[in-house]
Amino acid sequence: MPAESGERIHCRLDELLEAREMTLTELSRRVGVSLVNLSILKNDRARAIRFSTLAAVCEVLDCQVGELLVVADPG
């Protein structure tokens, strides 16, 4: 059975945070999104993300959506 397309999306939040020497707690404070919700996103467990949240995360991390969310290899 093929994987749902959402299961192939990988969030690179941990890598971007490390590169910017920022904690998830600091990102949560600056974006205004709960630490729990950002943790779900970071751990690839999110089923959806609001465009406003996506835009806010990208703005704070100074990145593009394609740097944050990538399509993972199926294998």
Backbone hydrogen bonds, N-H to C=O, Kabsch-Sander energy under -0.5 kcal/mol:
donor,donor_aa,acceptor,acceptor_aa,energy
7,E,4,E,-1.3
8,R,4,E,-0.5
8,R,5,S,-1.3
9,I,6,G,-0.9
10,H,8,R,-0.5
10,H,70,V,-3.6
12,R,10,H,-0.6
12,R,68,L,-3.5
16,L,12,R,-2.3
17,L,13,L,-2.7
18,E,14,D,-2.1
19,A,15,E,-2.3
20,R,16,L,-1.4
21,E,18,E,-1.2
22,M,17,L,-2.5
27,L,23,T,-2.2
28,S,24,L,-2.6
29,R,25,T,-2.2
30,R,26,E,-2.5
31,V,27,L,-2.6
32,G,28,S,-2.2
33,V,28,S,-1.0
38,L,34,S,-2.2
39,S,35,L,-2.2
40,I,36,V,-2.1
41,L,37,N,-1.9
42,K,38,L,-2.9
43,N,39,S,-2.1
44,D,41,L,-1.6
45,R,40,I,-2.6
46,A,40,I,-0.8
54,L,50,R,-2.6
55,A,51,F,-2.9
56,A,52,S,-2.0
57,V,53,T,-2.7
58,C,54,L,-2.4
59,E,55,A,-2.3
60,V,56,A,-2.4
61,L,57,V,-2.5
62,D,58,C,-0.7
62,D,59,E,-0.6
63,C,58,C,-2.2
67,E,64,Q,-1.7
68,L,64,Q,-1.1
68,L,65,V,-0.7
69,L,65,V,-3.2
70,V,10,H,-2.7
72,A,8,R,-4.4
72,A,70,V,-0.6
